[in-house]
């Protein structure tokens, strides 16, 4: 495999991925018991690939020192390997995405009025459903 996991700020060659294979869990008869189709792929972010130091630190802060995915979606080890590489690449990309800061806003006066009107209507509906106690001194 000469594939490279690329993302903004760097690239990690597939040779830096540590693979582990196990039998998939669950039913499947003789094939499931003999085939190591479950794939576990791990990348050590501290040493892997051609990544800029600032990007590497950002990834380690957000994802931890080791990035690991486990795939047992299909019965084919080769297909599970491809899926694992896709998921690793997606995690590397998502680890660099910075969330847009939220600007706090306040509800408009009309929205506030609508909310209070709805609360009043709801309270009136609940009040109208209440049982009337004939022995109550509220009358």
N, C-alpha and C positions, 0 to 999 in steps of 0.2 A: 504494500500500500504506500503510495507516495502522496497521499492526501495531506493537506495542511488545514488546521482549524484556524480560520482567519477571522479577525474582528478589528474594529478600529483601535489602533494603538499597539497592534502586534499580531503575532501568529505563533501557533504551537504545532510542530510536526506530529504526525500520528505516532512516530517512534517514541515520543515522550509519554504516550499513554501506556499505563500499566493495565494489562488485561487479566481477568480471572474468569474461569468458566465453571459452571456447576449445572447439575441437572435441574430442570424447571420443576417447581412444585405442582401439585394437583394431579388429577387423573390423566391417563394417556397410555396406559398399558406398557408393553415391552419397550416401545420406542422411547417413551419418556424416561424410563428407568435406565436406559443405556446411553442416552444422548446428552451431552453437556451443552445445552442450548441457551441457558441463562447466562447473560453477559454482565460483568461488572467492570466498568472502565473508570480509572482513576488518573488524575493529573496532579502532580505536586507543583502548585503555582509558584513556589519559592524558587524553583530551579528550571522550570519548563520553558522552552521556546525562546523566541526573539521578541521579548516584551519590554517596552520602555519602563524604566524604574518607577515613574510616577503611576503609570497604568497598573503595573504589577502590584504596587502597594494598595491602590484603590481596590483591585480585585481581591487581594488577601483580606483587606478590611471588611469587604462586603460579603465574600463567599467563604472565607476561612482559608487556611493554608492548603487544603486538599479539596479538590473538586471531584465528586464521585457520582456516577449514575449507575443504576441497575436496570436492565431491560430483559424481560422474558415475554415480550408481546407475541412473537411468532415462534414457529417450530424450527426455524432455520437459524443456526448460529451466525451465519454470514449476514443475514438480514438484521438480526439483533445487534450485530456490531455496527452496521451502518446507522441504525436508529440511535445507538449509544453515542456515536460521533456527532450526529445531528443535534442531539440533546446537549452534549458538552459544548458545542459551538454556540447554541442558543443561550446557554447559561452564561458563557463568557461574554456574549453580547449584552445580555440583560444586566450583568453585573456592572456594566459601565454606564448604564442609563441613569441620568440624574433626574429625579422627580421635579416637576415644575413646582416652585413654591406657591402655596395657596395664599391668596389675598383675602383676608377676612372681610366679610361684608355684613351688612345689617339688613333685616327685612324692611321693605318699604312700608310706609304707613298704611297703604291699602292692604298689603299682605297681612299686616298685624291685625287690622280690622276684620278681614275675612276669617282669620284664625279664631279670633275671639267670638265672632258671630257663630261659627261652626261649633265652638265649644258650648255656647249658650243653647243652640238648638239641640245638641246632643244631651246636655244636662236636662233640658225640658222633656225630651223623649224618655229619658230614664225615669224622671220624676213622675211622668204620666203612667208608667208601667208599675209603679209601686203599689202595693196593697194598702188599702185604707183600713186602719185599725179603729174599730168602733169605740174602743175604750180610751182612746188617746185624748189628752186634754189640749191638743193643738188647735182645736176648732174654736 
